[in-house]
Amino acid sequence: MNLKLTFLCLISIAATGLSQAGDTRPAGAVVTECQETNNSVCTAASADTDFVAIAGQGRVTVRRISDQRVLWRSYHCSVSALAFSADGNNLASAGRDRAGLTTIRLWNAHDGAKQLTFTNRQQRIRSLLFEKTGRMLVSYDAAGVLECRSVSDGSLLWSRGGAGAVQSLSRSSDGVAVVCQSSGGTKSFRFADGHLLP
């Protein structure tokens, strides 16, 4: 799928509030999609701010959906995951640095100011999800490990293996847990401490 077609698809998804599976999402839903190809393209959209982020060919670009205006553009190599905060004011991107280590960068979604960069591990990040207040960021990597970090300084709050082959991350309806959806079912881990909920 080329960038223009991906962008047009995301405008449609964000406008209707529907996921790719056709599930209804609440107002302010954040839509994220990544395609794992040699020329990887990741996209994320936030209905609250009318922004879409597109990553590919070593760049992250944020546009306003309503007029397609480019708000900012910056570099982050081999981006494999993108996520907007619930209010749409912050953007997280996961990619690789020159040494091949996975880095997560936090950006101001409005102007592209880089807020924080931290190194995660050598495993590729498959998904990112902000906690509803935007103070914590959860990543899921190719080894099946969930990590939760503080957005203020990047410090590791908790780490949990055994999440399974996760296909998507979402917030629980009450916002207290990250929900890991896989073909084998769902697992919910509390944002505050990573505790597996029944």
C-alpha positions, 0 to 999 in steps of 0.5 A, a space after each residue: 500500500 503506498 503512502 497516499 492510499 494509506 493516508 486516504 484510508 486513515 482519513 476514512 477510518 478516523 472520520 468514521 471511528 471504525 477500526 479495520 475490523 469494523 468495530 465501533 470505537 469511542 470518540 477520540 479513538 486512536 487508529 494505528 497500523 503498521 505493515 511489516 515489509 522491506 520498506 515498512 510504513 507505519 501510520 497512526 491517527 488521532 481523532 481528537 487532534 485531527 492528526 495523522 502520523 506516517 513513518 517510512 523511509 527513515 522519517 516520521 511525518 505528521 499531517 493535519 487530516 482536514 487539509 493534509 497540511 504537513 505540520 512537521 517532519 523528522 528522522 527516526 530509522 526503521 520505525 516499527 510502531 507509532 502511537 498517539 497519546 489519548 489526548 493526541 498531544 504526544 506521539 511515540 515512535 519506536 525504531 532503531 538507532 545506528 547500533 541496531 538497538 531499539 529506541 523509543 522517541 517521544 514527540 510533541 505532536 503539534 510541532 515535532 519537538 523531541 521530548 525524550 529518547 530512550 533505548 529499549 533493547 535489541 528486540 523490535 517493538 511491535 506495538 506502543 500504547 499510552 496510558 489514558 493520562 499520558 504519563 505511562 507508555 507500554 511497549 510490546 516487543 518481538 520477544 513477547 515482553 511488555 514494558 511500561 515506562 514513565 513518559 517524564 524520564 523514560 524510567 522502566 516501571 515494570 516489565 512482563 514476559 509471557 504476554 503471548 503472540 499479541 496482535 494488538 494493545 488497547 486500554 481497558 474500558 475503565 482505563 486502568 489496564 493494558 489489554 493484550 489481544 491475541 489469537 488465544 484470547 486476551 490478557 489484561 495487565 494493570 498499568 500501575 504495576 503490571 499485575 495480571 488481572 483476572 
